[in-house]
Amino acid sequence: MAARSPALVLLVLGLVLLPGPMYGAAFDRLDGPERHRATTGYVATPVNASNDSALADGYAHHVSFQSSDLQYRHVAEDHRAPNRTRRVLERAVRTGEATTGDDAVRSDLRKIERNHTFLTIEYDEYYQFSLAEGDGTTTLRTSRATDAEIAGAIRDEIVVGYADLPPAERQTFRKIRNATESDSAYRPWSDEPVPEQTLVRANGTYYEVEGMSHFDDFGPSRAVLYGFLASLVGVGCLLAAGLFAFHAWLSGRGETES
């Protein structure tokens, strides 16, 4: 009887602990909506925005349209005549001017003008451009852009002041900058917005916010992991209960035989 009492306690404890992962999953549901860290780690790197050449070299592609991009499906799908438009763009860059009467190309050129400040064929030469509408034609004119002109466009178009960020983005930016100063990357929660603009100006310093590292984060939650550990303890309790029961059975058999 003495051996049966601990066996019963261990049996009950083991049965209670065995479904541990289910307890963990239930706890996650009680804790509110599922929340995960982003798989990308972000850093905020200081940038020398007073150097026009460095600014142009590093960020001109953010304010320019490269004609060869029209060969990619995701870009071509947004244009009516991608191949013909690409040829007009490249001719204008090479010769300084190109005229077209193709309505689809004219529509594409106007769209490019609305969304981009410079044109490029290769990412080391950038061109200012303008459209002149004629009688059923559009003329595209280009001229080589200077580093100062490109840097000015970058400061105007892809820089946002810290005070102009929405409150949630300001909070995320602070966390990213603090993590960067500690030589690490910050992984935002899935509901934490990262600043959309490439460059953020804070206290007179320009910071580039970019994703630098990637993490695989598809494992179970901490509560479920603890549940697995509890389940292992439960299995151990059941095994121990079996041993106690077997020992009690052997003891009872020996007493009967004697």
C-alpha positions as CSV (number, residue, x, y, z in Angstrom):
1,M,0.0,0.0,0.0
2,A,2.9,2.3,0.8
3,A,4.2,2.0,-2.8
4,R,0.8,2.5,-4.3
5,S,0.3,5.9,-2.8
6,P,3.3,7.6,-4.6
7,A,2.4,5.6,-7.7
8,L,-1.1,7.1,-7.7
9,V,0.3,10.6,-7.1
10,L,2.8,10.3,-10.0
11,L,0.1,8.8,-12.3
12,V,-2.2,11.8,-11.7
13,L,0.7,14.3,-12.0
14,G,1.9,12.7,-15.3
15,L,-1.6,12.7,-16.8
16,V,-2.0,16.4,-15.9
17,L,1.4,17.4,-17.4
18,L,1.3,15.2,-20.5
19,P,-0.8,17.6,-22.6
20,G,1.6,20.5,-21.8
21,P,1.9,21.8,-25.4
22,M,-1.9,22.1,-25.6
23,Y,-1.8,24.3,-22.4
24,G,0.9,26.4,-24.0
25,A,-1.1,26.9,-27.2
26,A,-4.2,27.8,-25.1
27,F,-2.1,30.3,-23.1
28,D,-1.0,32.0,-26.4
29,R,-4.6,32.4,-27.5
30,L,-5.5,33.9,-24.1
31,D,-2.6,36.3,-24.4
32,G,-4.2,38.1,-27.3
33,P,-3.6,38.1,-31.1
34,E,-0.6,36.2,-32.4
35,R,2.5,38.5,-32.4
36,H,5.8,37.7,-34.0
37,R,9.1,39.5,-34.6
38,A,9.9,40.4,-38.2
39,T,12.4,38.1,-39.9
40,T,14.5,41.2,-40.9
41,G,16.8,43.1,-38.6
42,Y,17.0,46.8,-39.2
43,V,19.9,49.3,-38.5
44,A,20.0,53.1,-38.7
45,T,23.4,54.1,-40.1
46,P,24.5,57.8,-40.0
47,V,25.0,59.3,-43.5
48,N,27.1,62.3,-44.5
49,A,24.4,64.2,-46.3
50,S,26.6,67.3,-46.8
51,N,28.6,65.4,-49.4
52,D,26.8,65.7,-52.7
53,S,28.9,63.1,-54.5
54,A,28.5,60.5,-51.7
55,L,24.8,61.2,-51.5
56,A,24.4,60.8,-55.3
57,D,26.4,57.7,-55.5
58,G,24.5,56.0,-52.6
59,Y,20.9,57.0,-53.3
60,A,20.4,58.3,-56.9
61,H,18.7,55.0,-57.8
62,H,15.9,55.9,-55.3
63,V,14.9,58.9,-57.4
64,S,15.6,57.6,-60.9
65,F,14.1,55.2,-63.5
66,Q,16.3,52.7,-65.3
67,S,15.1,51.9,-68.8
68,S,16.2,48.2,-68.6
69,D,13.8,47.7,-65.7
70,L,11.0,47.6,-68.3
71,Q,12.2,44.1,-69.3
72,Y,11.0,42.7,-65.9
73,R,7.5,41.5,-65.7
74,H,6.5,43.3,-62.5
75,V,7.6,46.6,-64.1
76,A,6.3,45.9,-67.6
77,E,2.9,45.1,-66.3
78,D,2.5,48.7,-65.1
79,H,3.2,50.2,-68.6
80,R,1.2,50.0,-71.8
81,A,4.1,49.6,-74.2
82,P,7.2,48.6,-72.2
83,N,9.5,47.6,-75.1
84,R,8.7,50.6,-77.3
85,T,9.0,52.9,-74.3
86,R,12.4,51.5,-73.4
87,R,13.7,52.2,-76.9
88,V,12.4,55.8,-76.8
89,L,14.0,56.3,-73.3
90,E,17.4,54.9,-74.4
91,R,17.4,57.0,-77.6
92,A,16.7,60.2,-75.7
93,V,19.5,59.4,-73.3
94,R,22.0,58.7,-76.1
95,T,21.1,61.6,-78.3
96,G,19.5,64.1,-75.9
97,E,16.1,64.0,-77.5
98,A,13.5,61.6,-78.8
99,T,10.0,62.2,-80.2
100,T,7.1,59.7,-80.4
101,G,3.6,59.8,-81.7
102,D,2.7,56.4,-80.1
103,D,-0.1,57.1,-77.7
104,A,0.8,54.1,-75.5
105,V,4.4,55.3,-75.3
106,R,3.3,58.8,-74.6
107,S,1.2,57.5,-71.7
108,D,4.1,55.6,-70.3
109,L,6.4,58.6,-70.5
110,R,4.0,60.8,-68.6
111,K,3.7,58.1,-65.9
112,I,7.5,57.9,-65.6
113,E,7.7,61.7,-65.4
114,R,5.1,61.7,-62.5
115,N,7.0,59.1,-60.5
116,H,10.7,59.7,-61.1
117,T,13.1,62.7,-61.3
118,F,16.0,61.2,-63.3
119,L,16.6,58.6,-66.0
120,T,19.5,56.2,-66.3
121,I,20.7,53.4,-68.5
122,E,23.5,52.5,-66.2
123,Y,23.6,53.2,-62.5
124,D,26.6,55.6,-62.8
125,E,25.1,58.2,-65.2
126,Y,21.9,60.0,-64.5
127,Y,19.9,62.4,-66.6
128,Q,17.4,65.1,-66.0
129,F,14.4,64.9,-68.4
130,S,11.4,66.8,-69.5
131,L,8.4,66.2,-71.8
132,A,7.1,68.6,-74.4
133,E,3.7,67.9,-75.9
134,G,3.1,68.7,-79.5
135,D,0.3,68.0,-82.0
136,G,-0.2,64.3,-81.4
137,T,3.5,63.8,-80.3
138,T,5.6,63.9,-77.2
139,T,9.2,64.9,-77.2
140,L,11.5,63.6,-74.4
141,R,14.6,65.8,-73.8
142,T,17.4,64.8,-71.5
143,S,20.6,66.4,-70.0
144,R,23.3,65.0,-67.8
145,A,22.5,65.6,-64.1
146,T,25.2,66.9,-61.7
147,D,25.8,65.4,-58.3
148,A,24.5,68.6,-56.7
149,E,21.2,68.3,-58.6
150,I,20.8,64.6,-57.7
151,A,21.7,65.3,-54.0
152,G,19.1,68.1,-53.9
153,A,16.4,65.8,-55.2
154,I,17.4,63.1,-52.7
155,R,17.1,65.6,-49.8
156,D,13.7,66.8,-51.1
157,E,12.2,63.4,-51.9
158,I,13.6,60.6,-49.7
159,V,14.5,62.4,-46.5
160,V,11.9,62.8,-43.7
161,G,12.4,64.7,-40.5
162,Y,12.1,62.7,-37.3
163,A,9.3,65.0,-36.0
164,D,7.3,64.4,-39.2
165,L,7.2,60.7,-38.7
166,P,3.9,59.2,-37.3
167,P,4.3,58.5,-33.5
168,A,4.5,54.7,-34.1
169,E,7.3,55.1,-36.7
170,R,9.2,57.4,-34.4
171,Q,9.1,54.8,-31.6
172,T,10.4,52.1,-34.0
173,F,13.1,54.4,-35.3
174,R,14.3,55.1,-31.8
175,K,14.5,51.3,-31.1
176,I,16.4,50.7,-34.4
177,R,18.9,53.6,-33.7
178,N,19.5,52.4,-30.1
179,A,20.1,48.8,-31.3
180,T,22.5,50.1,-34.0
181,E,24.5,52.1,-31.4
182,S,24.8,48.8,-29.5
183,D,26.2,47.1,-32.6
184,S,23.1,45.0,-33.2
185,A,20.0,45.0,-35.4
186,Y,16.5,45.6,-34.2
187,R,13.7,43.1,-35.2
188,P,10.4,45.0,-35.1
189,W,7.2,43.2,-33.9
190,S,4.9,42.4,-36.8
191,D,2.6,45.4,-35.8
192,E,5.5,47.9,-35.5
193,P,5.8,50.1,-38.6
194,V,9.2,50.9,-40.0
195,P,9.8,54.4,-41.5
196,E,8.9,54.2,-45.2
197,Q,11.4,56.9,-46.2
198,T,15.0,55.8,-46.9
199,L,16.6,58.6,-44.9
200,V,15.5,60.0,-41.5
201,R,16.9,63.3,-40.3
202,A,17.1,63.5,-36.5
203,N,18.9,66.1,-34.4
204,G,20.8,67.3,-37.4
205,T,22.0,63.8,-38.4
206,Y,20.9,61.8,-41.4
207,Y,20.3,58.1,-40.8
208,E,19.7,55.4,-43.4
209,V,17.2,52.9,-42.2
210,E,17.7,49.5,-43.9
211,G,17.2,45.8,-43.4
212,M,20.6,44.2,-42.8
213,S,20.1,40.7,-41.4
214,H,17.5,38.0,-41.8
215,F,16.3,35.5,-39.3
216,D,14.4,32.3,-39.5
217,D,11.7,32.6,-36.9
218,F,9.1,30.0,-37.5
219,G,9.5,27.9,-34.3
220,P,6.9,27.4,-31.5
221,S,6.2,30.1,-29.0
222,R,7.9,30.2,-25.6
223,A,4.7,29.0,-23.9
224,V,4.5,26.0,-26.2
225,L,8.2,25.2,-25.5
226,Y,7.5,25.2,-21.8
227,G,4.5,23.0,-22.5
228,F,6.8,20.5,-24.2
229,L,9.1,20.5,-21.2
230,A,6.1,19.9,-18.9
231,S,5.0,17.1,-21.2
232,L,8.4,15.4,-20.8
233,V,8.2,15.7,-17.1
234,G,4.8,14.1,-17.3
235,V,6.2,11.2,-19.3
236,G,8.8,10.8,-16.6
237,C,6.1,10.8,-13.9
238,L,4.1,8.1,-15.7
239,L,7.2,5.9,-16.0
240,A,8.0,6.4,-12.4
241,A,4.4,5.6,-11.5
242,G,4.7,2.4,-13.5
243,L,7.9,1.4,-11.7
244,F,6.3,2.1,-8.3
245,A,3.2,0.0,-9.3
246,F,5.4,-2.8,-10.5
247,H,7.4,-2.8,-7.3
248,A,4.2,-2.9,-5.3
249,W,3.0,-5.8,-7.4
250,L,6.2,-7.7,-6.8
251,S,6.1,-7.0,-3.1
252,G,2.5,-8.2,-2.9
253,R,3.3,-11.3,-4.8
254,G,6.2,-12.1,-2.5
255,E,4.1,-11.7,0.6
256,T,1.4,-14.0,-0.9
257,E,3.9,-16.7,-1.8
258,S,5.4,-16.6,1.7
